[in-house]
Amino acid sequence: MIKIYGSARSSAGRCYWMLEELQLPYEVMPLNMKEREHKSEDYLKINPNGKIPAIVDGDVTVWESMAITSYLAKKYQSPLAPRTPVEDAHMMQWSFWALVDLQKPAVDWLIQEMFVPEDKRNHQVIEDAKKIIPNYLKTLERGLEGKTYLVDERFTVADLNVASVVHLVNSLGMDLAPHKNIDRWMKACKDRPAFQKLAKMREA
Ligand SMILES: N[C@@H](CCC(=O)N[C@@H](CS)C(=O)NCC(=O)O)C(=O)O
């Protein structure tokens, strides 16, 4: 059975979303981050970064959340996986963009708001994120113009990866309503039973 390390409330969330999409059985592995078990020698053998998420699937180990979602979709021959090299390129294009461009300022903002005490908070980081994120949302809005989904008119790993980051951006307080295409597309992504299951896991 696939073993997963990392809480559904973290970057691992998108991996749980994919596992639920594929209806694969999985085992959540205990990892006490307060006790810094993610930096233990045993865990560093699984993910040398000492970060979550990671999965172990038989004799295969994968870390980096979007590499995991992509691996699962392809390995288990899901319709969420690419069917051609062109689809693969476009799915990677959107996933890399979400991780490198859109997620970076969102995580910087989240860290300031959630983990830095008010008196030590760097408000400039938050202001910078609030300025740059709308530019990235314009890119996505254009990418979705006249389209139901990002690649080939079906829900794919690209939608799952990008929507997981847009959901974070939205939960930080960024209003999506002015972006009509994103708003419509996000509603379709969040209506999926697998996303609903993830949302419940995050509440628990
Ligand atoms: N790009 C990585 C980011 C992983 C990451 O930063 N994980 C955080 C939790 S969301 C973590 O493990 N932080 C603990 C640490 O850096 O020590 C991915 O998407 O998998």
The ligand as an SDF file (V2000), in Angstrom:
LIG
                    3D

 20 19  0  0  0  0  0  0  0  0999 V2000
    8.4250   22.2420   -2.9680 N   0  0  0  0  0  0  0  0  0  0  0  0
    8.1700   21.3090   -1.8770 C   0  0  0  0  0  0  0  0  0  0  0  0
    7.9330   22.1080   -0.6100 C   0  0  0  0  0  0  0  0  0  0  0  0
    7.9660   21.2250    0.6020 C   0  0  0  0  0  0  0  0  0  0  0  0
    7.8870   22.0460    1.8840 C   0  0  0  0  0  0  0  0  0  0  0  0
    8.3780   23.1690    1.9580 O   0  0  0  0  0  0  0  0  0  0  0  0
    7.2420   21.4390    2.8930 N   0  0  0  0  0  0  0  0  0  0  0  0
    7.1120   22.0980    4.1600 C   0  0  0  0  0  0  0  0  0  0  0  0
    5.7030   21.9100    4.7260 C   0  0  0  0  0  0  0  0  0  0  0  0
    4.4570   22.5530    3.6400 S   0  0  0  0  0  0  0  0  0  0  0  0
    8.0910   21.4670    5.1410 C   0  0  0  0  0  0  0  0  0  0  0  0
    8.2840   20.2610    5.1380 O   0  0  0  0  0  0  0  0  0  0  0  0
    8.6930   22.2820    6.0000 N   0  0  0  0  0  0  0  0  0  0  0  0
    9.5470   21.8220    7.0260 C   0  0  0  0  0  0  0  0  0  0  0  0
   10.9520   22.3080    6.8740 C   0  0  0  0  0  0  0  0  0  0  0  0
   11.2560   22.9970    5.8730 O   0  0  0  0  0  0  0  0  0  0  0  0
   11.7440   22.0290    7.7630 O   0  0  0  0  0  0  0  0  0  0  0  0
    6.9460   20.4440   -2.2310 C   0  0  0  0  0  0  0  0  0  0  0  0
    6.0150   20.9720   -2.8630 O   0  0  0  0  0  0  0  0  0  0  0  0
    6.9320   19.2640   -1.8980 O   0  0  0  0  0  0  0  0  0  0  0  0
  1  2  1  0
  2  3  1  0
  2 18  1  0
  3  4  1  0
  4  5  1  0
  5  6  2  0
  5  7  1  0
  7  8  1  0
  8  9  1  0
  8 11  1  0
  9 10  1  0
 11 12  2  0
 11 13  1  0
 13 14  1  0
 14 15  1  0
 15 16  2  0
 15 17  1  0
 18 19  2  0
 18 20  1  0
M  END
$$$$
